[in-house]
Amino acid sequence: MEQPNILWVDFLANGSRLLDPEKMKELIKHAVRCEITHLVVDAKIPYGFTTYPSEFAYHVSELKDEQYHEWKGRDFLQEMIHYAKGSGMKVIANVDVFAEGNGIDKEGMVYAKPEWQVVHYDQALSNMPTAAENHNDPTVFVNPIHPEVEAYELNIVQEIVSKYEIDGVVLDRCRYPNIYGDFSSLSRSKFEAYIGQEVINWPQDIMTVEDKKPVFGRLFPKWAEFRAKNIKNFVQKAKNVVKTRNSDLIFTIYVGSWYPLYYNEGVNWGSETYHPTLDWTSDTHNTSGYAEEFDFIMTGCYYPEVTIEEALANERPATWYSVEGAIEMSQEAINGQIPVIASLYLKDYADNVEQFKKAVQLCKEKSNGVMLFDTVYLEDYQWWDELEKSISK
């Protein structure tokens, strides 16, 4: 694989500007000039709406936010494919998997299908509804192991690869919302079957919450393994859908690089050959690793500090709180099994274009490429020229 330069086009951030086809053409032109090799285009956004007309999901023009109503009757995914055609860039359709609603506007599939919604820890104890990813994020998640959820998400992947001339699929939010979900009776019974015993004190044997922080119980390591296996199981099914359609299609994923804290997301994005020894991992945690299912992995090295030296100087809690350290952490967990594409959140460098260029160059030197999130910041900060300089170095 050539060393990819990947540019993400998030619909919620760019949709209003890209209503104008001239802006789409301009974006493609800029990307080609900056030697972008792959364009990630949102097909399904974090609230579960699709950017194309779907047989299964709501269309983005049905969002309550009026700025997206002008997309009625239009197909963002197809339009982006059309304008990218002949550019030499590969187009990868992004699917936000288990995020299916907006908790502020109370919209999305979770409100049509409330039984799909994640049951959070405090609901298991007191029936208090808290479905969002975190207090600042309106995204509402569904339970990955609900059979109807699984079938629905696979149908959407199937629909995209069947109807569109794309070069691949990337999964995002293919995870649990956080450590507090899912604690439904379905998850309980599946977990008890997984460990072959009844959980007497549910959910305290898994964890308790003290001072608003989780405290791991005796069953937490097996619980972390179980959740990660659930996600791996879905990933294998999604891969089968993609590769059965066309074995040449790229199958990839975006994850955060902070592996030591990824119990929160319920995912083991490392290789099966990687044996972590963290206080929350079981002896067999490696069996839940899913890296080998993908052609490459994009890990979010989302830190303003570029080098380990900067992280130490700023007294960050660990060296992986830097782009360089995050790349090292990613490579350790992937263990040489697939290429690692270091990914940058451009807002981290809002007032520091030199730091941005340094971060791009470091990703290209230390990992197998670079992914830039998101196009909107290149526009807002007028950084296309700066990107061109840093990529072509």
KAUR-V41339 format. One record per residue. N is the residue number from 1. PHI is phi in whole degrees, -180 to 180 (* if undefined). PSI is psi in whole degrees, 0 to 359 (NA if undefined). OMEGA is omega in whole degrees, 0 to 359 (* if undefined). Layout:
{{N;PHI;PSI;OMEGA} {N;PHI;PSI;OMEGA}}
This chain:
{{1;*;132;174} {2;-60;164;178} {3;-79;109;187} {4;-75;144;166} {5;-113;107;189} {6;-107;132;178} {7;-118;128;182} {8;-94;135;176} {9;-118;95;181} {10;-78;128;184} {11;-66;314;184} {12;-60;325;182} {13;-82;328;188} {14;-112;349;188} {15;-56;319;182} {16;-68;315;180} {17;-66;321;185} {18;-84;9;170} {19;-59;328;180} {20;-85;115;180} {21;-56;331;178} {22;-63;326;178} {23;-70;326;176} {24;-64;313;180} {25;-61;318;179} {26;-62;317;179} {27;-60;314;179} {28;-61;316;181} {29;-61;313;178} {30;-59;314;183} {31;-63;318;179} {32;-63;316;180} {33;-61;327;181} {34;-89;12;177} {35;61;33;173} {36;-69;132;182} {37;-101;331;183} {38;-134;134;176} {39;-111;122;175} {40;-93;123;183} {41;-119;126;180} {42;-61;125;172} {43;-105;328;178} {44;-139;123;189} {45;-91;171;185} {46;-58;339;180} {47;-94;6;175} {48;92;355;179} {49;-80;147;180} {50;-100;151;180} {51;-88;358;177} {52;-124;161;178} {53;-71;115;184} {54;-108;148;175} {55;-74;341;189} {56;-111;321;191} {57;-107;166;173} {58;-75;149;178} {59;-88;152;183} {60;-59;336;179} {61;-70;349;178} {62;-91;358;175} {63;-60;148;180} {64;-69;332;179} {65;-65;116;189} {66;-63;336;183} {67;-63;341;181} {68;-98;357;183} {69;-66;334;181} {70;-70;351;177} {71;-82;0;180} {72;-56;130;179} {73;79;3;181} {74;-116;163;185} {75;-128;94;183} {76;-57;316;182} {77;-61;311;182} {78;-65;321;180} {79;-64;318;179} {80;-66;320;177} {81;-61;315;182} {82;-59;311;183} {83;-74;336;179} {84;-83;344;183} {85;-59;132;178} {86;84;358;181} {87;-83;343;185} {88;91;348;179} {89;-84;145;174} {90;-88;142;178} {91;-108;124;179} {92;-113;126;180} {93;-84;128;178} {94;-93;134;176} {95;-120;113;171} {96;-78;111;197} {97;-79;288;192} {98;-95;13;175} {99;-97;115;191} {100;-132;25;178} {101;-175;163;176} {102;-115;113;186} {103;-73;342;179} {104;-81;309;181} {105;-86;358;180} {106;51;57;180} {107;-136;158;180} {108;117;175;186} {109;-63;332;181} {110;-65;338;179} {111;-87;336;173} {112;-80;329;183} {113;-127;70;185} {114;-60;335;180} {115;-69;346;177} {116;-81;338;191} {117;-64;144;175} {118;-58;136;172} {119;-98;120;183} {120;-86;163;185} {121;-51;314;183} {122;-71;336;174} {123;-68;322;180} {124;-61;331;181} {125;-93;323;190} {126;-139;6;180} {127;64;23;176} {128;-82;123;183} {129;-79;118;172} {130;-139;98;188} {131;-103;345;187} {132;-72;161;183} {133;-61;313;174} {134;-156;179;188} {135;-66;336;183} {136;-98;356;189} {137;-116;127;182} {138;-77;354;186} {139;-66;130;179} {140;-111;134;184} {141;-104;157;173} {142;-109;162;181} {143;-77;117;184} {144;-59;336;184} {145;-99;4;173} {146;-68;124;186} {147;-57;325;179} {148;-70;324;177} {149;-63;310;181} {150;-58;313;181} {151;-62;318;181} {152;-62;311;183} {153;-66;322;178} {154;-68;325;176} {155;-61;321;181} {156;-68;317;177} {157;-60;316;179} {158;-59;315;181} {159;-61;316;182} {160;-66;312;183} {161;-71;337;180} {162;-81;325;190} {163;-98;342;189} {164;-121;143;177} {165;-85;79;181} {166;-111;170;180} {167;-102;354;180} {168;172;180;180} {169;-131;137;172} {170;-118;136;175} {171;-96;140;174} {172;-137;156;184} {173;49;37;176} {174;-91;73;192} {175;-168;181;170} {176;-85;161;181} {177;-67;319;182} {178;-173;187;184} {179;-66;341;185} {180;-88;358;180} {181;-135;139;17} {182;-117;135;179} {183;-119;38;179} {184;-75;168;177} {185;-65;329;177} {186;-63;313;180} {187;-64;323;179} {188;-62;310;183} {189;-65;322;179} {190;-68;323;179} {191;-68;317;179} {192;-61;322;177} {193;-67;323;182} {194;-65;318;182} {195;-94;354;177} {196;71;28;177} {197;-156;160;178} {198;-80;143;174} {199;-91;106;187} {200;-66;309;181} {201;-104;94;182} {202;-101;129;359} {203;-98;13;187} {204;-63;330;178} {205;-67;339;176} {206;-88;308;177} {207;-164;162;172} {208;-124;169;179} {209;-121;120;179} {210;-127;130;184} {211;51;42;178} {212;63;21;178} {213;-126;143;180} {214;-73;140;174} {215;-120;120;186} {216;-69;133;174} {217;-93;184;187} {218;-65;333;182} {219;-94;2;186} {220;-60;316;180} {221;-57;320;178} {222;-70;326;177} {223;-64;316;178} {224;-62;319;178} {225;-65;316;180} {226;-61;312;180} {227;-62;316;181} {228;-65;323;177} {229;-65;324;178} {230;-61;316;180} {231;-69;319;178} {232;-60;319;179} {233;-59;316;178} {234;-65;316;180} {235;-56;317;180} {236;-63;322;179} {237;-70;319;179} {238;-65;320;178} {239;-60;318;180} {240;-60;318;178} {241;-61;313;183} {242;-67;309;187} {243;-75;335;176} {244;-68;323;177} {245;-63;312;180} {246;-163;114;185} {247;-65;344;179} {248;-84;349;180} {249;-64;138;176} {250;-71;137;174} {251;-125;114;186} {252;-141;178;183} {253;-151;154;170} {254;-109;135;174} {255;-139;164;171} {256;-79;149;185} {257;-81;353;188} {258;-81;67;185} {259;-52;316;183} {260;-61;344;180} {261;-110;9;189} {262;-79;4;168} {263;-60;332;181} {264;-58;316;183} {265;-87;349;179} {266;70;36;184} {267;-134;143;169} {268;-118;94;183} {269;-85;4;178} {270;-77;180;177} {271;-82;155;174} {272;-63;339;181} {273;-84;355;182} {274;-96;126;182} {275;-111;91;180} {276;-72;147;177} {277;-124;67;180} {278;-102;164;185} {279;-69;350;181} {280;-113;5;182} {281;-102;143;176} {282;-82;170;178} {283;-64;336;183} {284;-109;20;183} {285;-59;329;182} {286;-58;333;182} {287;-67;344;180} {288;-92;358;180} {289;-66;138;184} {290;-120;10;185} {291;-53;319;185} {292;-64;346;180} {293;-77;344;188} {294;-109;158;176} {295;-76;324;171} {296;-160;167;181} {297;-127;140;175} {298;-105;119;179} {299;-111;131;183} {300;-75;105;177} {301;-95;65;194} {302;-90;77;181} {303;-140;142;175} {304;-67;328;178} {305;-75;127;181} {306;-87;313;184} {307;-100;160;175} {308;-60;320;179} {309;-56;317;179} {310;-66;321;179} {311;-63;318;179} {312;-67;317;180} {313;-62;326;180} {314;-92;11;176} {315;55;43;174} {316;-68;153;186} {317;-64;336;180} {318;-155;162;182} {319;-66;335;181} {320;-76;3;170} {321;-85;45;177} {322;-153;159;180} {323;-59;313;181} {324;-63;313;180} {325;-65;324;179} {326;-67;323;176} {327;-64;317;179} {328;-62;317;178} {329;-62;316;180} {330;-62;314;182} {331;-68;326;177} {332;-63;314;183} {333;-72;327;181} {334;-79;333;171} {335;57;37;175} {336;74;9;186} {337;-80;325;177} {338;-144;161;178} {339;-65;143;176} {340;-108;123;177} {341;-105;109;179} {342;-68;137;187} {343;-121;141;184} {344;-118;142;173} {345;-101;106;192} {346;-65;336;179} {347;-62;336;178} {348;-60;340;185} {349;-117;23;187} {350;-44;315;185} {351;-108;19;187} {352;-146;81;184} {353;-64;329;179} {354;-67;322;178} {355;-66;322;177} {356;-61;311;182} {357;-65;321;178} {358;-63;319;180} {359;-65;317;179} {360;-60;313;182} {361;-64;320;180} {362;-65;319;178} {363;-59;319;182} {364;-72;328;179} {365;-77;319;191} {366;-100;344;178} {367;-125;190;184} {368;-90;14;180} {369;157;199;178} {370;-146;142;170} {371;-119;135;183} {372;-112;122;177} {373;-119;109;17} {374;-147;165;179} {375;-48;322;186} {376;-58;327;182} {377;-76;327;175} {378;-62;323;177} {379;-71;308;184} {380;-61;319;183} {381;-92;357;183} {382;54;57;187} {383;-107;9;182} {384;-56;315;181} {385;-64;320;180} {386;-66;322;179} {387;-65;316;181} {388;-58;317;180} {389;-64;316;186} {390;-75;330;181} {391;-79;324;185} {392;-83;358;180} {393;-64;NA;*}}
